[in-house]
Amino acid sequence: MNEARRLPARKGRNLPDEPEEDGIEQGKRLIRVADDKGLSLTQRIANQFYLLSWKTPIHGRRLKGKYPLKLLAVPDDQVPGDPRAGAAIRAGYFLFRGQKLPIDTLDFAALSVGPAFASYLHGFRWLRDLAASASREQGAPIAESVMRKWLDAHHETPSEPAWRADNAGWRLLFWTAHAPLILSSSDLVYRSLVLNCIARTARHLDRSADKAPMGLPRLTAWSGILAAALLIPGGEARRLFGEAGLKRAIDSGIHADGGIVSRSPLAQMEAVMLLSMLRAVYDVRRESPPACLTEALARAVPALLGLTHGDGGLASWQGAGAIDPQSVQAVVQASRVRARPLRQARDWGYQRIVAGSTIVQVDAAPPPVARLAEAGCASTGAIEISDGPLRLIVNCGGAALEGAWVPRELAQGLRTTAAHSTLVLADSNSTALLPDGTLGKGVTEVELTRQELDNGSRLDISHDGYVRRMGYMHRRLLMLSGDGREVRGEDMLTPAERRRKPQRQPVQIRFHLAPGVEPTLTADNQGAVLRIDGGALWQFRAGAGVLSVEESLWVDGDGRPHPTRQLVVGTEALPGGSSIGWLFKRMG
């Protein structure tokens, strides 16, 4: 697959050598394939024919086989569920991102919920939430009643989204990890039906796993196959088949630096959780996991930690909300990988600069290609800043968390360049957002140079997102002082070579403030005092333009928007080029 081609590193000039353990490469160009248009018409037609084949007698015969009489073991699910969602299930309804669905009227054949809610139900992730708030005796009757509803609707004939490869993979993992909740019944016919459905699902995945989208969906499908191979009697041949498939899925779906190809922190955390659940299957069978699994976890955890702020929670990149520290910690603990945060993820595309109590994160790569990410964002060059456990500058985030609080229209708006802390030229996106939700033309090339000096860190990044439409290259220079008290930046718009002469265009440089940060403008409208609730005082100064304060919002990890403010530096791009310097300085 060539969806995320990268060119070899280009060494910068006259830069001091960095210690190898730092992992800092000094010059590289990152490429996004220019003809990224998602699935072609031929691919979409072929996919529809494949889905129709699920309803044929041929596919039905492929799913037939021996009826397993039992599971060989029950693996431990070490990631705790959401007690609030579990309490809601005990009260008679599912609760997902503010949406409620009564259990007594639940019809799996005609779910009237959004895609994410449907995946939560079909993947049986809710079993973890139920287990977090109920004992086996309390939860088993509820789980069995829902299980019977699902079997009535979907046991016989596969269909989407119920039997989509990723939903089927998650379902096998959660069915086996929480088997006591769904297999406690004394009804032997029901128990046999559940065990047979586990076997049928594994046979379905045997033929569909490699057709799942690259990245997390394909990893999930192959993990489900391996869970079935290890927990259903007679799975030796499937285990060999599954381990080979898992290695292919890891090689194509996780970069060498440990980052997932969709570039989403949410998907990264899911991948770490997924591989940890799969390793628990090997553990309960006292079998050694394949090297590709342990190596992938060892790479993926540092990459995930690289996007944490001082509070331990995740930053808001590529549609993810700000996942809370407790959730991140639980997933990392389940992985049993002890590692430091990755400072530089070249292929995944993030830079982390740390000094004193200050952490700066930078999106330093093109957006993900359309076929790998449903909520990819035009955020190249954006930053986030935190001071100790408190956040100062954020991105809006949350485009991938559609629900009661984030409707589809808002989710699309959260993917724009203006929803991120970076420069916006002529009120347009650095990478186009197309009407069908995919990412269009824009950033195809990013050049990056990083230096670690005695008096701080320096990052120089440029992208071509505005070249084709407006003739400007955007270059952002960032410097963090050695004590972490100053973050200096300079945004430059320069005429691109071999392009028509650019015209005057309005420019806004946006810095979205975290909740609890209160800005007060200075009299000259070129600076602001930023008071962090319970934290330090910061000062912001712009070297050009006019500074104003506008409304903004920030989406937390549960998909809830919180009102906040943003600093906006308004100026103008000139045909000969423009430069706007700015400074964040910690006071006291």
N, C-alpha and C positions, 0 to 999 in steps of 0.2 A: 504494500500500500504506500502511496506517495502523497497522502493528504497533507502531511506536515513536514515537507522537505526542509532541511537545514543545510546551509553552506558551511564549509569548514571555518575554523577560527581565523580571523585576520589579526595579526599581532599589531598592537599600537606602536608608535614610534617613541623612542627616548623615554620609556616608562620603566620605573624601577621594578626589578623582579620581585614577585610575591612568593612567600613560602608555599610549598606544595600543599601543606595541610589546610591552608585557607581556602583552597579550591577556587581562587579568583583568576579567571581568564581575563586578559586585558583588552582584547579587541575582537569583535565578532559581528557579522551581519546575519540577521534572522530573516527568513523568507516565508511569506505566506503565498501559496499558489494563487496566481491571479485569476484563474478561471474557476474559482470556487463557486459553484452554482447549486450545491446540494445534489440530490439524486436526479439523474436524467430521466426523461420521459420513459425511455426503454427500461431503466432500472425500476421505476415505479410500476410499470405494467407487469414486469416479471415478478415483482413482489406481490402484486395482487393475484396473479395466477398461482403463486406459491401458497398464499393464504387460502385460496379456493380449494387447493389440493388437500387441505386438512379435512375437508368435509367428505372426501371420497372414500369408498370402501378400501382402497389400497392403503391409504394412510391409517385407517382404522385397524387393518390387519397388522400393520407395522407396530402398533401399540400393544398388541396382544402378546402374552407370554406367561411365564409361571407366576402364580399368586404367592407372594411372600407371606410367610406365616407370622413373622415377627420382625422387629428391628434388632440388630445385633447390639446396639448401645444407644444411649441418649447423651449427646454432647452437651457441654455446659455453655450457655449463653452468658458471657461475662460482661456484656454491656447492659446496664440497667435500662428499663423502659421508663415511660413517662407516667408517673402515678396519677396525674390529672386525667390523661386520656384513659387510663385503666379504670379510674373511679367512674368516669362517664359510661364506660362499657357496662360496668356493674349496675349503673343506674338505668340502663336500657337504651343507650344510643352511642354511636361512634362520634368522636370529636376530633376534627382535623383542621388545623389552621382557622379556627373560628367557625367552621361549618359543622352542623349536627345532622346525623342520619339515624332515625329510630331503627332499632334492631327488629322489633316485632313486624314491621312492614317492609323489611329489607328484601329486595328482589334482585338477586345477582344476575338475572337474565336481562334486566333493564335498569341498570344503575343510572340515576339522574344526578351524577356528581362529576366534577372535573377530572382530568386525566391523572393528576397527582393523587387525589383522594381515591380514585379507582385502583391505582397501583398499591396504595396502602392497604386496601381491602383484599385485592387478589393476591398480593404477596404475603398476606397473613402476618405482616409486621405487627399488627395490633395484638398478637399473642404475647409479645414481649411486654407491651403496656399493661395488658390484663394480668400477667404474672407479677408485675411490679406492685399491684394493689390488691391481689387476692391470693388466698391459699389454693392448693390444688382442689380441695373439696369445694371451695367457693367458686373457682373459675371454671372447672371442668364442665359443669352443665351449660354455662353460657357459651363456652368455646364449641362444645358439641352441637348446640343448636345452630350456631352460625355455620359450622362445618357442614351440617346436613343441608342447609340452604345452598351452600356453594356446590356441593356434590350433586344436588338435584338439578342445578342449572348447567353445570360444566363438566361433570365426570365423563360423560359419554363421548361428546364431540368437541374437539379443540376449536377455539376461536380466539380472536383478539378482542380486548386486551388480556383476557384471563389467562391464555396460554402463550402470550408473548414471551420470548425467551428469558428476558430479565425477570418478569413476574414469576415465571415458572421456577427459575433458579432460586430466587428469594423464598418462594413457597416451600421448596424442598428443605432449605436450611432452617426455616422457622418451624415447619411441621416436625422435623426431627429433633430440633433443640427443645421444643415445647411439646413433645409427644405425650407427656402425662396429661396435658390439658385436653387433647383431642382423642386419646386412646384409652381413657379410663372407663369407658362404657362397658357394661356386661352384655351388650347387644353384639353377638358374634357376627351377624350379617353386616352391621355398620362397621365394626373393626376391620373385617375383611375388605370392605369397600374402600376404606381409608388406605390400608396397606397396598391394595391393588392400584389405587390412584397414584400413590408415590412411585410405584414401579412404572406405570404408564407415563407419568410425567418425565421420568428419567429417559424412557425410550423416545419420547417426543424430543427431548433436548439432544439426544444423541444425533439427531438429524437436523436440528435447527440451530444449535449453538453457534456454529461458524457463520450463520447468516445474520446474527445479531449485530447491531452497530458496534464499531470498534470502540474500545474503552470500557467503561464500567458495565454496560449491558452484556458485552461478550464475556467479560470476566465473571459476571454473576452467573451466566448460563453454564459455563464450564465448572464453576464451583459447585453448582447444584448437581451436575453429573457426578462429580467426585464424592459429594456427600452421599448420594444414593449408592455409588459403587462400594463405599466403605461400610455402609449401615444396612444394606440389604444383602442377605446371604447369596453367595455365588457371584460376587461382583469383581472377581480378579481381572477378567478381560476388560471390563469397563474401566477399571482403575488405570490400567496401562493406556487405554485410549484417552481417558480424561486427563491424565497428567501431561500427555503430549499436547492435547488441546489447550490446557491451561498455560503451558509454556508459550505457545503461539499467541494466546490472548494477552499475556503479560508483555511479550516482546513488542507487540503492535500497539498496546494500549497504555503502557507506562514508559515514559522516557528514561533514558539512562540516568538522569539526575533524580529520578523518583517521582516526578510529576505526571499526573494523568493527562491524556491528550486533549481532553475538553477544557483544560486550564481552570476548572472550577474547584475552589476550596471545598465546596459541599461534596462534589463527586470524589475528591481526594480523600475526605474523611470517610465516605461510604466505602471506598476501595480498601482502606486500612481496616475498617470494621469487617468487611466481607472476607478478606484474607485471614483475619484473626478468627472468625467463625469457622472457616474451613480448616485452619490449623487445629482448632478444638476438636474437630471430627477425627483428625489423625491422632490427637492425644488420647481421646477416649478409647480408641482401638489399639493404643500403644504401638502405633506405627510411625515411622519416620516420614515427615512431609518431604516432598521433592525440594531440591535445592532452589528451583525457580521461585517457589513460594516464600521460603525464608529470606532469600535475597531481595525479592520484591518488597517485602515488609521492611527490611533493613534500609532500603532506599526511600520508601514512601513516607515513613514516619518523620525523618528529618525534613523532607520537603513540606509536609503538612505543618510542622512546627515553625518552619520558616515564614509562614503567614500568620503567626500569632502575634498579638500585641502584648504589652506589659501585663495586662490582666489575664493572659492565657487564652483569651478568646480569639476567634478568627477574624481577619479583615474581610471587607466586602468587595470581593472581586468576581467578575464574570457571572453575575446574577445571584451569587450567594448572599444570604443575610449574615449578620454578625453572630455566628454560632457562639453560644455562651461557654465560658471556661470549663464548667463542670462536664459538659458533653464532650468537649475535646479531650479533657483529661481521662474520662472514662474509656474512650476509644483508644487512646495511647496506652493506657494501662493494660487493656485487653490484648494489645499487640505484643506486650512484653519486650518491646524494643526501647532501649535507653539510648538517647542520642541528643545532640545539640541541634538547634535550629539551623537549617541550611541557609547560608548567607547569599549564595548565588545559584539560581536555578536557570541555567542558560536555555535549555530546550523548553522547559516548562514556562519560562519567561518572566520570572519575578526576581527582584533584587531586594536584599534586606541590608540596611545600614544601621549599626547600633553604636552609640557612644553615650557614656553616662547612663541616665535614665531614659534617654530618647531613642525611639525606634522609628525609622523611616522605611516604608515599603514602596516599591515602584513597580508598575506594570511596564515591563521593558521588552515587549514582544508584540507581534501582530495578534489580532484576535484569532480565536480558534476557527477552523473552517466549518462551514455550515453543517456538514453531515455529522460532525462530532459534538455539536453543542446546540441545544434548543434555546438557550438564553444567553448566547454570546453577546458581549458588550463592546462598544466602540470606545475603549478606555485606554488605548496606548499612551503612555507617558504620564498617566495619573499617579497620584501619591496618596499615602495615608501616613499620619504621624501620631504617635502616642508618647506621653510623658509618664513613665512609671505605669501604674495600673489604670491611668485615665487617658482617654483618647482626646486628641485635639482636632486633627483633620481627618475626615473620612470620605468615603463615597456613599452614595445613597443606598446601593445594593438592593437585593430582594427581588430581582426580575424573575428568578426561578422559583419563587415562593408564592405563586398564584393561590388565592383562596378568598375567604370572606373579606379579608382586610386589604388584599392586593388584587384588584380586578385586572382583567387582561389589558385594558387600555393603560392603566397605570404601570403594569409590568413592562409594556413596550417602552413607555417613557423612561423607565429606570435603566434601560439599556443604552440610552443616548450618551454622547460625549458630555453633554451639559450636566448629566447626573453624576459626573465624576470630577475629581479635583485636578483639573488640567486646563489647557488652553482650548478655547472654542473659536474657530474662525468663521465669520459670516454666519453665525448661528446655524452651522451645519455640523454633521457628524464626521469624524475623521475616517470612519468606515461606514458606508451607507447601510441603513436598516430598510430592507425591502418589505413591501406590503404583506408577503406571505410569512414574514417573521425571520427569514434568513438574512445573513449578512452579505452585503453586496461589495462593490468595488470601494477601495480606499487604501488602507495601510497594507502594503505588500512587502515592505522592506524596512527593517529597523537596524540602525547601526548603534553600537554600544561600546563605550570604553569606561573602565572603572579603575581607579587608583586608590590605594591605601597608603596614606602619607603619615608622617609623624604628627602633624597637627590636625588630622581628620581624614575624612573620606570624600572622594570626588567621583561623581557619576555624570557621564556625558552621553545623552541619548538623542537620536534624531529619527524621525519617521517621514514617510512620503504620502501620508494620507490626504493631504490637500494639494499635492502637486498636479494631478491630472485635471482637476476642476478649476483651480485658482492659481496654480503656478508657484506655490510657496512650499518650502520645506520647513517643518517645525523641529527645532532643536531645543532641548531642555537641559540645562546644566544645573546640577544639584551638589551642594557641599554641606556636610555635617561636621561641625567643629569637634575637636578631640574630646572636649568635655561634655558634648551633647547640648550645649546651651544655645547654639545658633544653627538654624537651617537656612542656608542662603540658596536662592534660586535665580535663574535667568532664563526667560523664554525668548527665543529668537525665531523670527520668520525671515527666511532668506529666499531670494529668487532662485528657482531651480534651473539648472543648466539645460540647454536645448529645449526650452519651453517658451511659449509666448510670454510676453512681458506681463507680469501680474498687475492687477488694478488695486486701488485703495479698497480695503475691506474692514468692516468693524471687527474688533477683537474683544473677547472677554476671557479673563483668566479667573477660574472659579475655584474657591476653596470651601468645601462643605464642612461646616463645623459640627462636631459631635454634640449630642444632647448634653445639656449641662454647661456648655460653653457660651458665655454671654459677651457679645462684642459691643464696644463703645467706640464710635468713630472719633478721630481727632479733628480739630478745627479746620485743618487744611485738606481734609478728605483724601489723604494719602496714607493714612495709618489708622490703626485700631488697637485698643487694649482688649485682650481676651482673658476673661476671668473664668477659670475652670472651677466648677462647683466642687469644693473640697480639695482643690489642687493649687498649683502654682499660677502665677500671673505671667502671661506671655504678651509680647508686643509684636504687631505686624506692621511693616512698612513696605510701600510700593515705590519703586523708583521712577515711575511714569504713570500717566493715565489718571483716572478718577476712581476712587474707591467708594463702593456703596455696599449696603447690607440688604440682602433679599431673603425671602422665605425659602426653606428647603425641608427635606424630610430624610429620615434614616430608618431603614428596616432592620429589625432585630432578627435573631435566628429562628423565631417562631412565625415570622411573616407579619409582624405588627409594625406599621409605620409610626414613627415618633416625629412630631414637629421639631424643627431646628432651624438654624440660620445658615447663610453662606456669605462669604466675602467675595465680591465681584470687582475685579479691576477692569475698567472699561477704557479701551484705547483704540488705536487704528493701525492697521498694517499698511505700510508705504511700499510703493513699487520697488524702491531701492533696498528694502529690508528694514526690519524693526527689531528693537531689543527692549525688553521690560524686565528689570531686576526687581527682586522682592526678598524680604527677610522675615523670618520668625525668630524672636529672641526671648529667651526665658529671663524673667526679671527676678531680682532678689536672691 
